[in-house]
Each structure stands twice: as C-alpha cells, then as structure tokens.
C-alpha cells in the first residue's frame, strides 16, 4: 500500500535534509578551493531545497483533491444546485441561527425566522432564495424581491455591512420602496437583521443572510448582541457554498 501523503512528504524532507547536510559539509571543507566550486555547492543546496518544497506543495494539492466549484447562486436555482451534504448543512444552519438569535433576544424560537437573498440575474435586485428558509410560513413572502439599496437586506448588500431594521409605524430608511413587494411582507414582522456574505476574493457580496422576528421587538441592546452572532453563521454558509 502506498504511503500516506504526510509520510511521503516527511520522507522527502528527511532525504533533502540529509543531502543538504552532506553538501554543506563539502562546502565547509572547501575554503581553500576556488570560489566557483563553493558557489556550485551553494547552488546545489538551494536546488535540493526547492525541489523538496515543490514536491510537498504538489503532494498537498493531490491530497486535498480537486477544488470544489461554487454553486449557482440565483434565487430560483441555488437550492437545486446543492449536493446532498451542502443541503444538509444549510438545513441545519438556518434553524440553528434562528434558535441562537431567539435565545439571545429572549423570544420563542417559533417567532424567529431565517432566510437567504441573492442577486436576480440580469438585474440590480435581490430575491429570496427558494426552498432554503426556516419558518417562512407566510406564502406571499416566498417570492419577495427588492432593489439593491432598498430594504434591510438590500442595504446590507449595498453597504457591505450588517444592517438592522425595526418596525416603528413603518420601516424608515429600510423601506422597500415598492408597494407591490411591501404588500408581501408578513404583517407581524417587527425586526430584521441582515449580514452580507462574501466570496474569498470578491469585495462584492454574493448573498445576504437574514434573521427576523414576529410579533414583538427586543431591546436595542439584545439586538446588538444578536448581531455579533451573525458572522459565524454567514461563514458557515460561505464555506458550504464554496464561495
């Protein structure tokens, strides 16, 4: 049976170390020899080290397998693009987020929900990701969209920062600015927290993760504490989707 990558790498480094020691020994006894010989010895040491390092990098890449490709993030297609493991993780992460935030803000879990928004292709709008939500039991909300820069999620996407919205006879700066979409919102919705989700090398968000609550509004202090819990869940989503 072939050696494991870690064992092979260790063997290469041990051999390289021995070769370097041997060549270095030659160098130390070559003080009276021409400078060209000494430079040749030093070059051999560098070459051995470089080859060993290159082999280790290659073995690490082989061991890690092929790089996973990001899934299709369109609101209508994301869920269908997931493999079984990805879907399982997200279906655990969204309830876990709602439960965690409910505990922090002091509300029953059944009144706290979670969902994702992503860009609608060919537009500057966000749409709720289909079939990846928790306790979104008010059917009109399942097709809701908003312009980037509108609504809690749209502002989080635009600003690239966590955003919060609280109902006070209206949504104020977080208003959707679209009466058709506003009519889809659950009339019992009282607050929303939104966190943008980024890819590894792109400053523009890929998604927005939302958690919100019905019927009652926690204190500002508790909502602020809950905001501190969101990046951890956003990171889970990003890693799961290979962003």
C-alpha angles and dihedrals in degrees: 000000000000119000119262114259092252092053092048092048091050090050092051092050091048091051092045090050091052092049092048091050091051094048091045088054089056089051093053092053093047100074091118093047125095117281090244091065092050092049090050090054092049090049090053090053092051092047093051091049093048093049092050091049092048090051091051092051090049092049092049091053092048091050094050093053127215119339111258115239121231115256126243105278099196111129093240096043109035098087093048091050094059123101120226095267094048092050092048092052094049093045087056096041098055096053089042090055092049092047093047094049092044089056092049096048094040099243132130111266091234088067096053122079139185135205145152133239127199138175118287105230116255094013144077091242137105124223131193110259108249121241094000105099142098123233095345089150098153102091099208091061092060091079099039120140135178139186118258104264093031128095125010095290094042092053092047089052093048097043094039088223137104111274135194132201127193126190112239105160085310139004097267113196089002094061115135092229089217119094093198092057093038089058089062094060117107106256089223094059110122108166142010134197118196130188124186117230118215136198121239095260106018124088091200114086119250097199143356122231115209134193120181142168139226134219100000139051120222121217119278089247093057093046089050089053091049091053088063090062096054102078091061092058092042088056091053090053092048093050093045092053093044092239 
